[in-house]
Amino acid sequence: MSFPLFKRLARHLFILPSTTRRYFPAEAMRRIEAAIAENETKHTGEIRFAVETNLHMLDILRKKSARQRAIEIFSHLRIWDTEQNNGVLIYLLLADHDFEILADRGIHHHTGTEGWERVSLEMEKMFRQGQFETGALYGIQQIGHKLSQHYPANGKNKNELSDAPIII
């Protein structure tokens, strides 16, 4: 086993489950949910927020990346199943100090990789400073702005996906 793989395995095995609640206490999760709900009144898109403390040991040995895991979560939460293909997932993997923004093909077509990278860079700065809730709220706001530009509210907004953030 290579040293980087061993180091990653150790991070995932020894991170405490309480770490997620320390970074995202219940009050922060309620504010994130409220931000998503309020934001979704301005567009027809769907935003989901998911935090995972660590991956299973077998996923580490298989060298599963945060992006690969985010794709699994995107599918599991059926974000790809929105009517206009305009769902977006913010996924954080705490043990790896990594996160991903995944967008369905409808909104990604308009925004492109560069648009998400700009949002990611700002979020990353906040996360590095320990401002996890602030970074998440910033991401939700910026994603919502992009969704509003391309999928404005039309009076028939239906909430296709839960606004509640999830801890995996």
Residue pairs with C-beta under 8 A, 6 or more apart in sequence:
1 9
5 60
5 61
5 63
8 60
8 95
8 96
9 57
9 60
9 61
11 54
11 95
11 96
12 54
12 55
12 57
12 60
12 95
12 96
13 54
13 57
15 53
15 54
15 94
15 95
16 53
17 53
19 53
19 94
20 51
20 52
20 53
20 94
20 167
21 167
23 51
23 94
23 132
24 32
24 51
24 132
24 133
24 136
24 165
24 167
28 132
28 133
28 136
29 164
29 165
29 167
31 133
31 137
32 49
32 133
32 136
32 137
32 140
32 165
33 163
33 164
33 165
35 137
35 140
35 141
36 47
36 48
36 49
36 140
36 163
36 165
37 159
37 163
39 47
39 140
39 141
39 143
39 144
40 46
40 47
40 144
40 157
40 159
40 163
41 153
41 157
42 144
42 147
42 148
42 152
42 153
43 86
43 144
43 147
43 148
43 151
43 152
43 153
43 157
44 83
44 84
44 86
44 147
44 151
44 152
44 153
44 154
44 156
44 157
45 82
45 84
45 86
45 87
45 88
45 107
45 143
45 144
45 147
45 151
46 79
46 82
46 86
46 87
46 88
46 159
46 160
46 161
47 87
47 88
47 89
47 90
47 140
47 143
47 144
47 147
47 163
48 77
48 79
48 87
48 88
48 89
48 90
48 161
48 162
48 165
48 166
49 89
49 90
49 136
49 140
49 165
49 166
50 73
50 77
50 89
50 90
50 91
50 92
50 165
50 166
50 167
50 168
51 91
51 92
51 94
51 165
51 166
51 167
51 168
52 69
52 73
52 91
52 92
52 93
52 94
52 167
52 168
53 94
53 95
53 167
53 168
54 93
54 94
54 95
55 64
55 69
55 93
55 95
55 96
59 69
65 98
66 91
66 93
66 96
66 98
66 99
66 100
67 100
69 91
69 93
70 89
70 91
70 93
70 100
70 102
71 102
73 89
73 91
73 168
74 80
74 87
74 89
74 91
74 102
77 89
77 161
77 166
78 161
79 87
79 88
79 89
79 102
79 104
79 161
80 87
80 104
81 87
81 160
82 104
82 106
82 160
82 161
83 160
84 106
84 151
85 104
85 105
85 106
85 107
86 103
86 104
86 106
86 107
86 147
86 150
86 151
87 103
87 104
87 107
87 160
87 161
88 101
88 102
88 103
88 104
88 107
88 143
88 147
89 100
89 101
89 102
89 103
90 99
90 100
90 101
90 136
90 139
90 140
90 143
91 99
91 100
91 101
91 102
92 98
92 99
92 127
92 132
92 136
93 99
97 127
99 120
99 123
99 124
99 127
101 116
101 119
101 120
101 139
101 143
103 111
103 116
106 151
107 146
107 147
107 150
107 151
108 116
110 146
110 149
110 150
111 146
111 150
115 146
119 138
119 139
119 142
119 143
119 146
120 139
122 135
122 138
122 142
123 135
123 136
123 138
123 139
124 135
125 135
126 132
126 134
126 135
126 138
127 135
136 165
